[in-house]
Amino acid sequence: MAEDRAETTCIVVGAGIAGLLAARKLKEHGYSVKVIDKGKKVGGRMATRHIGSTVFDVGAQYFTVRDDHFAMLINAWRNNGYVEEWGRGFESADHRVSADGHPRYRVTPYMRALPERLAENLDVQCATKIAAVAAENGGWKLEDANGNLYSAQTLLMTAPAPQSLALLKAGDVTLNEAASNALEAIEYDPCIALLVELDGPSALPEPGGIRTPSDTILWMADNHAKGISPEGYGVTIHGCPEFSRDYYDADDAYLEKMLLGGAYEYLNADVLGTHLHRWRYSQTARCHPELYMAVDAPAPLVFAGDGFGGPRVEGAALSGLAAAEAIIHRA
């Protein structure tokens, strides 16, 4: 059993946008930070998958801006060529277009590229599943699935609340009743995503997305029309929360049949292949009322992520930044 003995002021569990933005802010303020994620790549639900010549944004499809602080970040990212406007709304099955006036931004060249850029010059360790989190000598010790240990004075957990609670339980960490109840109150909707390779363009309306096209589907996106898959045609399908919850454990073939059936009129091309992905914690259904939650005992611990900032990319980003500020000012 090996231990990472380098002094680490803060460990961040989760390399989604909340964890990465928090880590960058902490590093800017002189903190020694390590980010650990169980996924093979950074990004969390800002995920992208390459299948042959076709590129799919699998999870989050775009983001909007409502907060002035987030708008400053977006303006900087736009100036750097990291993001660009995709559209101002998408049709639904009844041909009505959402008209709230907010631009929908996409990442260039694909969604995961933004967290990849945020991870640059950070100490990020992917493909590492933390098995338990324990308090020790006023700080924290984390153990991964291979028995490796990591130490820190402060811990920031940005994983979905049920996963964070499970890690604390595995390390025999008991939070105060108010904190435990607040974390247990956060709820998530699952999502079954189907990636569909096509032999030509789909029939999705401009600019390449549609909302609730059927009873089983919440969202469809044409990755070629979106501009992230110039050399291949592929559609991302997200099952609606009710369908995803009721059939989460169903056979893959059945799920593919149901989702393809609901999407059929919008495909307009032969299906070359399908790939199923299950998101157990896809979108927050009930959020914590604050952007983060901090506890002092048994050691400095902060919780953040879209369970606090809201179900949008913007919410997760603001949560991570607020959590970093809390750590800096509590030091």
N, C-alpha and C positions, 0 to 999 in steps of 0.2 A: 504494500500500500504506500503510494507516494504522496507527498504533501508539497503544495506550492507554498514555500516559505517566504517568498518575496513580500515585503510589506505592501498591503493593498488597503487603502483607506476605505474604498467602497466597492462592493461587488454588485453588479446589476444582473438580475436573472431575467433574460428575455431580450432578444436583439431585434425587436420590432421598432417602429419609429419612436415609440415612447422611451424605450430603453436606450436607444442610440442617441437621441437628442439630449436625454438626461446625462448620459456619459460624456458627451462632448462638452456640455456646459460645466460639469464637474471638473473635467480635465482643464478647461480654460481657467478655472479658479484654483488650479494647483493641486487638485486631488489625483491620487493614484487610483485608477479605476480599471476593473476587469469586467467584461461583459461575457456572460455564459448563456448559450442557447442550445436546446436539444436538436434543433433543425440542422440540416446539412448546410444551409445557407442563411444569411441574415434576411430580415424582412418580415417574418411572421406572416400575417395575412396579406401583406403587400407582396404576394408571391407571383412568380412567373415560371413557366415551364416551356422548354424547347423540345419539340417532338419532330425530328427530321428538320425540314425547312420551315415548319410552322411554329410560331411563337404565340403562347397563350398567357394572358393575365388571368390567373386562376382565382384569386381572392378579391381584394378591393380593386375596383375597376377605375375609379377616378376619385377626386376629392373636390370639395367646395370650400369657400373661404367666407366666414362670417365675422371672425374676430380680428381686430386691428393688429394684434401681436402676430398672429399667424399670417396675416396679409403681408407683413414686413418680410417674413421668411419666404413667402411665395414670390414676392417681387425680386428678392435676391436670387432665388432659384431660377426664375424666368430669365433674369439678366445673364445667368450662367449657362442658359440653355438646358437646364435640367427638366423643366416642365413647360408645357404649353397648353393653351386652351383647346379642349376637344369639342365643346358645344355649349349651348345654353339650356339644354333640356332634351328629353327623349320622349318619343311617342309611347302611348300605351296601346293595348289591343283595340280600344275604341277610337284610336287616332288622335286623341287629345295629347297635347304636349305640355309637360310641366313648365310653368311660366313664372318662376319665382325670381327670375332675373340674375341668378347667380351663375357665373361661368363654371363649367365642369372641366377640371384640369386633369391631364394625363401626364405621366412621366415619360420622358424620352431617354432611351429608345423603348423601354418597357418598365412596368411598375417597380420591379425589384431593383432597378438601377438606382433609385433614390436612396434606399437604405444601404446599398452597396457603397455609394459615395459618402454617406454619413458615417459609415464604419471605417473609412480610411483614416489611418494614423491612430486608431484606437486599438486597445488590447482586447480583441474579440475571439472567443473560443467557441466554435460551433460543433455540432455533432457530439455534444456532451450533455447527457441527461442527468440532472441533479436528482439524487434519490432521497436526500434528507437534508434538512437545515436545522442546526442546533445552536443554542446560545452557549458561549464559553468565555469566561473571564471578561464579561462586559462587552464582548463582541460576538462574532458569528463564525461558525465553522460549517462549511458545506461539504457534503460527500457525494461524489457522482456514482453512477452505476458500476464503474470499474474500481471503486474503492479509493480514488484519488480525493485528496482533501484540499480545501481552499479556505483561507482565513481573511477576515475583514473586520474593521471596526463598525462599519455601517452596511446595511443590506437594503437594496432597493429591488422590490419584486414587481415586475410588470407583466407576468404571466396572468392568464385568466384566474379569477379569484378561487375557483374550486381547486385548481392545480396548486396555487400558492398555499392554500389551507392544507392540502394533502402533504406537501413538503414539510410544513411546520409540524403537523401531526406525526410524521415519520421521525422527526427529531425530538419528539416529546416536548415541543414548545407550546405553552398555554398562553394565549392572549387574554386580555381582560374581556369581560362579557360584552361590553359595548362594541369593541373592535371586532370580536368574533361575530356578533349579530350583524354588524354592518357588512362584513365580507360575505356572510351567508345570504344576505338579502340581494346581492348582485345576481342577476339572472342573464342567461345567454340563450340565443336561438341557434340551433344547428343549421348547417347548409350542406346539401349534397350538390356538388358541382360536377358537371359533365363537360369534358372537352371533346369537341367533335371536329375531326379532320374532314375537309370537303375537297372535291376535285375542281371547285370553281367558286365564284362569289355567291354569297348568300343573298336573300331577299330582304334583309333587315333594312329599315328606313334610315336615312341619313340622320346623324353622322355615324351610324353603325351600332345602335343600341335600341332596345325596346324594353319597356316596363310591363310586368304582369301580362305576358302574351297568352297565358292559359291558367287553368286552376292549379296546376302543379308547378308552374314556373314563375319565379319572381323577376328574373332578369336574363336577358340574352345580349351578348356583344359579339360583333364581327371584328376579330382582331386584325384582319387585313384592312378593312375600312377605317379602323381606329388608327392605323399607321404603325402598329408595332410588329406586324408580320408581313413585310413587303414581298416575301418570296413564297409564301404559303397561305392557304385559305383555311381558317378555322374559327369555330364559334364556341364561346364559353357560355354555358347554361347554368344558372343557379336555381335550384329548387326552392320553392317558397318555404317559409318556416314550418307551416303545418305539415306539409308533405315530408319535409326533411326530418321532422321530429317523429312522425308516425312510421316512417319507413327507413329510419336511419340504419337499422341492422338487417334490412332486406337483402336478398341476393342481388349481386351486381347486375346480372342479366335483366332482372325484373326492373331495377331502377333505370337502367339504360333504355329499356323499352318504353317505360312510362314517360321519361323526359323527352326522348326522341318523338314520341307520339304527340306531346304537347307543343313541340317545336317544329313539327313537320312543315307547315305551310310557310315558314320563314327560312327554311334551309335552301331550297331552290337548286340543290346540287346533290350529287351522289356522295354518300358517306364512305370515306376511306378507312376510318378507324375511330374508336371512342376510348376515352380514358376517364375513369371515375375517381373523384376525390371527395372525401368526407371531412367537413369542418365541424367538429363537435362544438366549438365555441366560436361561431362565425360572427355574430353581431350581438351587442348588448341589448337585452330587452328591458332590463331594469338597472339603472346606473346608481352608483353612490352619488349623493348630492354635491360633494366637493370634488375638486380636481385631483386630490390625492388623500391618503390617510397616513398619519405618522403615529407611531407608538414608541415610548421610551423604554419599556420593560418587556422582556428581560434584557434587551439591548436595542440600540437605535435601529429602527426598522420603518421603512416607508413603502406603501403600496401605491401603484399608479397603473396607467394603461387605459384602454377604452372602457373598462368597467367603471371608470371614474370620470373621464373626460367626455364620454358619450360614444355612440356607435360609429362615428365618422373618423376618417384619418385625422382630421383637424382636432377632434376631441382627444385622441390618443397623443398627438403631438403636444398639445397644450398641457395635458396631464404630466407628461414626462418633464417638460420644462418647469412646471410648478413644483414637481417633486424634487428636482435638482435644487431649485431655489430654497425649498424647505430644508434640505440637508445642509446647504451652505450656511444658512442663517441660524441653524440649530447647533452648529459646530462650536 
